[in-house]
Amino acid sequence: MNGITCLKFPTLIPTRNHFANQNLNFSKTSNLKPVKSTQQHHILDEDDEGIPIDMVKTLVKFKSRYNYIRVVEVSRKANHPLSGSRLLLLDTPGNIHSISFLFKTLTNAYFDVFATLPPVLPHGPLGILGFGAGSAAKIILETYQEIVIQSWELDPAVIEVGRKYFGVSHLEKKYPERLFIYIGNAISASNKNGVFSGILVDLFCKGVVIPELQNPTTWENLKKSLMKGGRIMVNVGGSCVEPEDIRKDGKMIMEETLQAMQKVFDKEIYVLCLENRKDESMIAMAGGEFPDRDKWKKALPKPLRYYVDVWKPYTPL
């Protein structure tokens, strides 16, 4: 895509963002849509104005073995929830894979939902499959004092970008005994590294959930990696995720992923819709009965408690 033509930031899972060369002719204001805060029921107002393009700056862009990597910075002067943020864009469509703010920890994105998982887990290490630039890990490490994270990322270039532009090197120095990052295939590697109290799964390739997650065998293996009482939380995407291959459908892949999970976890699957439409974008949680909502909320910081009430049992579309 030649330039920024459709920058849309839904309330929780920012996707469909087209960033290309910085020095191109753009209109005075791009159609980068603002979003409401999570306290305002996640409603996207289509009449909101966009961000002036001169407030969006590309810090780096290059192709690695696995990704087309771009890091974009939104000016703090922008009148937008993402003002002052850095965004990691991967794949050709430019789906956002990590968000970092200089002066705050939470992101108003699905990484915040991931950070609600630790209080409903038994004691033990937390696995993150698909580390990206560490958005979820940062929130978890700075919110919970004893959580140990073992994480995997396929692309070493993404980790290096995370260290340089997203503060991952600072996290590694601050939490040397609590943050471990491995380079390699997350699915195969995680099955060989002991038992996890919980697993966060955020695995995309070329703009879609990886095909291994539509295979029940993958979920059987991941379930075996959980200790008793453990849970898995998964970004299953949805119709808002833009694939590189236009023949692929994010909504269909989301549903195939959920059905594969259901064959392994049966009725122990719950979903949190990140948009007004059920198929727009979704997080799934599996393993055991749903936690006690009141106890869960009491164990969370106030800004994260909202999400507990949004979960619903999964029912196929």
Stockholm file with secondary structure:
# STOCKHOLM 1.0

chainA/1-317         MNGITCLKFPTLIPTRNHFANQNLNFSKTSNLKPVKSTQQHHILDEDDEGIPIDMVKTLVKFKSRYNYIRVVEVSRKANHPLSGSRLLLLDTPGNIHSISFLFKTLTNAYFDVFATLPPVLPHGPLGILGFGAGSAAKIILETYQEIVIQSWELDPAVIEVGRKYFGVSHLEKKYPERLFIYIGNAISASNKNGVFSGILVDLFCKGVVIPELQNPTTWENLKKSLMKGGRIMVNVGGSCVEPEDIRKDGKMIMEETLQAMQKVFDKEIYVLCLENRKDESMIAMAGGEFPDRDKWKKALPKPLRYYVDVWKPYTPL
#=GR chainA/1-317 SS CCSCCCCBCCSSSCCCCCCCCSSSCCCSBCCCBCCCCGGGTTCCCTTSCCCBGGGEEEEEEEECSSCEEEEEEECTTSSSTTTTEEEEEETTTTEEEEEEESSCSCCSSHHHHHTTSGGGSCSSCEEEECCTTSHHHHHHHHHCSSCCEEEEESCHHHHHHHHHHSSHHHHHHHCTTTEEEEESCHHHHHTTSCCEEEEEECCEETTEECGGGGSHHHHHHHHHTEEEEEEEEEEEECTTSCCSSTTCCHHHHHHHHHHHHHHHHTTCEEEEESSSSTTTCEEEEESSSCCCHHHHHHTSCHHHHGGGGGCEECCCC
#=GC SS_cons         CCSCCCCBCCSSSCCCCCCCCSSSCCCSBCCCBCCCCGGGTTCCCTTSCCCBGGGEEEEEEEECSSCEEEEEEECTTSSSTTTTEEEEEETTTTEEEEEEESSCSCCSSHHHHHTTSGGGSCSSCEEEECCTTSHHHHHHHHHCSSCCEEEEESCHHHHHHHHHHSSHHHHHHHCTTTEEEEESCHHHHHTTSCCEEEEEECCEETTEECGGGGSHHHHHHHHHTEEEEEEEEEEEECTTSCCSSTTCCHHHHHHHHHHHHHHHHTTCEEEEESSSSTTTCEEEEESSSCCCHHHHHHTSCHHHHGGGGGCEECCCC
//
